[in-house]
Amino acid sequence: MRTFFLYFLLILGAYLCQTVLYPIFVVSELRVDLFLVLLIHFSFSLDRSKALVMALFLGLLMDVGLPLKGLVYPLIYFGVALLASMLWQNLNLHSRRYQAFFLGLCTLFEGVGVRTILVLQDAGFAETSHFLVVLATRTITAALVGPLLLAGLERLDQWLLHLGVFRESQEA
Amino acid sequence: MPVTSQTRKLIIPILIILLALSLISANLHSRENMSFFESLVVGITSPIQKVVRGIIGGISEVWRGYFYLVGTHQENEALKRELQKLKLQVNRYREADLANQRLRALLNFKKSIATPLLPAELVAFDPSGWFQTILIDKGSSDGVAQDMAVVSAEGLMGRVIGVSNHHAKVLLILDPNSAVDALIQRSRVRGVLVGLGRHRCVLKYVQRNEDVQVGDRVISSGMGGVFPKGLLLGTVQEVVRGSSGLFQRVEVEPAANFSKLEEVMVVIQPPPEEPRLKGARKRQE
């Protein structure tokens, strides 16, 4: 229950950042998708099935404010979570350098995914040059900032474990 | 037969994939009204979002009230001079308006009834950053419906694309998915205003030989029935006539200030389909 409450607070914090604070303070091109970072953290630290459920939940939450038809983000996050949990076992994703690469790759995947769905839905989309600039900048920002955020989340986990708050999840 | 842990590991992801696919396909065709989940999320998070926005607003007010006062006196003097000029201009416009009313009466035009406006507050922005949508704190219980126009004091902002009981999702004119039938106010040249995904829009399908100049005001044409006629959309910032092609490229800077969005107004009007349906029914009869 405590773990659930903590995860809820984390997700709520990320959601507030994405919907209220980010659009005011952060340039769109420099945004790091906090949900993506959370999702990758969950994929590394939880069972695959739990991570996939989290992916669906975060995706549904992300989809709330979007003008797209169908549940786009659950699909994208689901793919990312599956990839992350599979690669976690097979690749050395403990390394921050690999994490940077992986976060960049996921951001790229997210951007291309959204664009592809827009094309498939015959919806309007930003000019290709502008889209590519935003995508490239976001990928680099995610690769640079993402591992720091992941490290912060790991530190938070350790701290909560030390305080005994995370006992349930560790036993699980 | 007992279920082994390996089988369970296989079954759970398959079930989750099936669940994901069913959720995706279930909601693929229509998103006119927000789903139960969306309404729930918005209902839970919007009070917190409002509080956070209030705190940020307070901080920015302090900033504007104290640190931004440098040069206010000069600005005040300049504004006073500007006000004098504008008063003269308003007087001229008032005269023109009276003349217009007289002419309309002569031509037996019906006097248009002012469309009611519903003030609403901004709750949140698009969380992904890939789109230009906002969430406002008025919904179907306040009379807001799909496709209603949303305006600010400066001009048109967008249209409602999803409604729950107490909230509505608005697609801004900056979004590439938005298209508004528009007119150049001076020359009455028509085009379609489409968002560029940043703080610019482009007026599409304007023929090369049409008269468009930098600084021209762009207004909504009223065609399509979604946006009322005559709402200010923006001003022309750049006109590019390439060496080839049928159309010229007209970049427009929106009139509304999207970076300082706080309060908006929803134009309460009946959905555009109704008159057309009535007309169709009449024709069938």
Interface residues (C-beta under 8 A of the other chain):
Chain A: L12 Y15 L16 Q18 T19 V20 L21 Y22 P23 I24 S28 R31 D33 F35 R48 S49 L52 V53 L56 L60 L61 M62 D63 V64 G65 L66 P67 L68 K69 G70 L71 Y73 P74 L75 F78 L82 G111 V114 A123 G124 F125 A126 E127 H130 F131
Chain B: K9 I12 P13 I16 I17 L19 A20 L23 I24 S25 N27 L28 H29 S30 R31 M34 F37 E38 V41 V42 T45 I48 Q49 V52 R53 I56 A124 F125 D126 P127 S128 G129 W130 F131 T133 I134 L135 I161 G162 K169 L171 D175 P176 N177 S178 A179 V194 G195 L196 G197 R198
